[in-house]
Amino acid sequence: MATRKIVTIGDETLRKVCRKQEKFDLRLAVLLKDMADTMYRAEGVGLAAPQVGILRRVVVVDVTEDHSGLREMINPEILEREGTQTGREGCLSVPDRQGVVTRPRKVRVRYQDRKGRVQELVAENLEARAICHELDHLDGVLYVDVMDRELSEEEIHSRIPEDGD
């Protein structure tokens, strides 16, 4: 298990637009494995390459509790958005903070897998939220830039109306 250092808010890397990933090689495979290991170790549900200092359009997402739903997305783009959902978000690159963010409830995403094959995915609810959050990272956008409001320390540790049932 190889983990990488997570870049935190204030580092200029997080504010840059990432370049397209052109090569689908061993180096990419290592990056994807390291990113997944880093995400799981940090107990996150998503991680984008700029969060580990790599300015490439690469993300990993897994919203399952048992880590059985890993999605590796290279050069992802959202094709369709449907509905809205408002809820709490945090970020491994913005430690000890959370905010309320409105995102699409459902998205259709086109991306390439680790071998360069084009794939499409329809994601809903938490997975749609996580994908939107990670894709924002690829364009230098953090959730703090798009949040409806920031949560207080007390709200972070308690239930808020946006948590739903």
Disulfide bonds with the S-S distance in Angstrom:
none
